């Protein structure tokens, strides 16, 4: 059977959960990657209240939708971030933000990520997707000059804060799939190696592969899949189009999403520069059998048109691995 195709609900959290289920089912999605914000999923409640878990699962089942993954990017971001400021207040639950004192926010975010692992286990889900935050992303320009000791301390900070969270993931049999993404502890190829080393390559910590964040950095997303094949715990489909014409810069110039002066932007899956067929062939080669989740962030297309269009595109590419070997197919016997 082909891998299930799901819709990530993070960009749909302005709608009630049941309405998103109705839309996704009507378009033909196999399930959802449920975001832990809006009214879609309260992880603290799910970790403690079996009736709430049954109610969430019942809504999915009533629409014929499966659940393989939940995602808590927003709270995960606050675990390691420095600085903690009003940007975080805008995305965090009030119980995590509290009085806004930075270290208190980080500690409460860590506890909420532990609750996320427990909620996933209650829901019968074995993977949580999310961000980690980073104490060193602020140094990405490396000027004024930054010492190696400062960078090393940032990775040590990540390990110190996330290992106790990952201990809980191990206890309940759930994995964390870190989305390799600018502003995170792992944002490109070599920072991914360094993050895995920081936590001792423990199996609780793996990767969510989203090629859009690699293409605009000129990282080959198919090669990334192959090189990190043992750590690919989840797959998101989001496309990127580059417009690097001598004026439009790769860093985006602090221009709004969808502004044509940007050097790159997210577009509907299949409309950008991700080599999708190559990537799906590698997914087959590495034996990835988990969900393919479509994430919608195209500022230039209405999501009610784009989400079903993206599903059709990905469905056509989500081919099975050949059942017969090349040699067997051309055997003379």
N, C-alpha and C positions, 0 to 999 in steps of 0.2 A: 504493500500500500504506500502511496506517496506520503510524504510528511504532511502533517496537518498545517493549514494556513490560518493564522490568527490575526486579529486586529488589536493593536496596542491602544488602550483606552485613554492614555495620558492626554492626548490632544482632543479628547471628547468629554473631559471631566466636567465641562459646563452643563452637560446633559445628565439627566437621571440615569442610573445604571440600567434600569429596565428598558429605557428608550434606546440606549446604545446596543443592548442585546437584541432588541427588535430590529434595528437597522442592520446590524452585522448578520443576523440570521437571514434577513430578507435578501441581502446581497450574495449570500452563499458561503460566508466564512465558516470554518470548522469550529472556531472557538475564539476566545479572547485571551490577550495578555493583560491582566487586570491591574490598573494603576491603583496605588494605595492613597489616593486623595480624591477630592470631590466627595460624592456619596458612594463611590464605587466599592471601596473596601477600607474599613477601619481596622487596622491590624491589632490594636490593643483589645478591641472588643472581640475580634475573631479569636485571639489567643485565649480569651477567658470565657466566651459565651458560645456554647455548642448550638443553641437555638439560632443565633445570628449566622453561624457557619451554615447551618442547614438551610436557612432562608436564602443566603447568597447562592448556594449550590442549586437550590430549587429554581431560582430565577433563570440561571443558565440552562438547566435541564429542560425547563418549560419551553425554551427557544431552540432546543436541540444543539446547544453549544458546549464544547469541551473546555476544560481549564488545565493548562500545563504549566503556567508560569504566572507569578505576580511580580510587580515591579514597584520599588520604593526609591526612586532616584532622588526625590526632593529631600527626604530625611537623611539618606545616606550622604548627600552632599555636605551636610553640616558636621559630620563626624570628625573630619580632618581639616576643614577649611580654615584659612587664616588670610585675611581678616573675616570675622563674622560681623555682618552689618545689616542695614535695612533691606538688602536684597534677600537675605535669608528670612527675615521676618515676613516678607511677602509670600514666601513659598512654604513655610513650615506651619504645622498645627500649633495652635496657641499653647498647648501643653508642652511642646518641645521648645518653643521660643521663650516662654516664661518671662523673666525680667530682662532678657536680652544679654545678660552678662556672658561673654563669649565662652568661657570654659564650662559654665553651666549648660549652655546650649549644646556644646559638643557631647557632654556626658549624657544629657537627656536624649540626644539623637542616637547615641550608641545603645541606650536601653531600648529605644523604639525599634532599632534594627534587630535586636535580640527578639523582641516581640514579633517582628515580621517573620523571622524564621519559625517561630512557634505557630503563627497564623498559617503559614504555608503548609506546615505539617498537618494542621487540623483540616485544611482544605484538600489534603491529599496531593499536594504539589511538591515536587522535589527541587525546584529551581526558583530563586529570587534574583531578579535583574535589578541593577542599581548603580549608583555612583558612590564614590568613596570620599570625594573632596580631596584637597591637597594643600599642604603647607608651603609647597615650593612652586606652584603654578605661577604665583605672582612674580617669580624671578625668570620667567620664560625668555625675556629679552636679554637677560644676563648683563645688564648695565643699569646702574653702576656694577662693577665686577662682583661676582658672587663666588665665594670660596666653595671648594668641593665639600668641606666640612659642613657647610650650611645645607647643601643638597642632601648629603648623607643623613643629616639630622632629620630632614623632612621624611625620608623613607623609613627611618627608625620610628618617627612619630606615627606614621601610617601603620607600621607593624604593631606598635604598642597599643594603638587604639582599636585596630581591627582584629587582632588575634583573640581577644576575649569574646568578641562578637562571633567570630568563626568557631570558637569552642561550642557556643550554643547551636550553631548550624550543624556541627558534627553530632551533638547530643540528640538532635531531633531528626537527623537523616536528611538534611536539606543542603543544597549547594548555593553559593553566591556567585552570580555571573556579573562581573564588573564590566560596565560598558566603557570600552577604550574611547576616550573623548577628550577634547580640549577642556582644560580646567580640572582634570582628574589626575590622580597619582600615576596612572598609566594612560598616556594620550597618544603615543605613537609606538613604533616598533621597539626601540631600545628601552624606553621607559616601561614598556610592558614586561620585558625581561627583568628589569630592575625591581618592579613591584612583585613579581612572582618570587624572585630571590629573597626579597625582604620578609615574606611570610613563609619561607622555607619550602616553597612549592607544595604546600599542603593542599590536599584534594578539595577541601571545602571552598577554595578560592579559584575560580576560573574566569572565563571571559564571555561577554556578550559581543558578538561580532556585528558591527554596523559599518558597512563599507563607506557610507557617505562621509564619515569623519576622516577616513584615510585618503580618499581620492583628492580632496582639496589640499592635503599635505603631500601629494605625490607619492604615497605609499601604495604598493600593489596589494589590493585587498585579497586577491586569490592567493598570492604568496604568503600573506599573513595567515590565512586559513591553514595552509599547509604546514607552515613552520610551528604554529601553535595548535596543531590538530588535536592534541590530547587535552587541551584546555578549552575547547569550544563547547560551552554548555548551553548556549542559546544563540539564535540568529534573528537579527532585525533587518528588514528590508527598507532602506531609505536611500534615495538617490540624491546626487549632487551634480550640478552643472557648473563648470568653471568658465569664467569670462575674463581671462587674463590677457587684456589687449594693449597693455602698455600704460593704461591709466587706471584701470580697475585692479586694486591690489588684493593679494591673497588673504590679508588680514581683515578685510571687510571695511576698513576706514570708519568704523563705528556708525555705519549706515544701517538703516532698518532692513529687516528681512524683506525681500521682494524688490528692493530698490535696484534699478537696472545698473547703477554705478558700482555695485558691489562686484568684487572679483569672483565670487562664487555664491551659490545659494542652493537651498534644498528644493528639489523638484519632485514631481510625481514619479514613482518607480517606473523605470523604462524610458524616461525623458532626459536622462542625464548621462554622465560619463562613467558610471560603474560598469565594468565588464561582466554583466550578469551571467551570461552563459558560461564563461570561464569559471566563475565563482560556484555555480551550481554543479559543474563537473567536478570541482575540487571537493565540494560537500559530499558528493557521491563517493569520491575516492577515499575520503577519510572516514566514511561510514557514519556521517551525522544523520541521525534519525529523528531528531527532535522537531519542535514546531518552527515554522517560518512565520515570523511576525511582521506585519506591515505597519510601519509607523508613518503617520501623516503629518508633514510639516511644510507643505508647498503653499507659500503665501500668495502665489499667483493663480491658484485654481481652487474652486469651491470644493470643500471636502466631500460633499454629498455626491459630486460627480467623480472626484478623484479616487475615493476609497474603493468603489466597485471596479473602476478602471484598473487600479493597481492590482486588485485581486485577480482579474482576468489575465493580466500580464504575467504575474508570478505563477499562477496555475499552469500556464503554458510552459514555463521553464522548470517547474518542479517535477522533472521526470525521474523515473526510477533508475537505479543503477542496472546495467545490463545483467541478465540472469545467466548468460552464457559467455564464456571467455572468447576473446578474438581468435585464439588458436583453434578452439573447438568449432567455432562458426565456419572456419575455412579448412577444416579437416577433410582429407580425401576419403575417409571411411564413412 
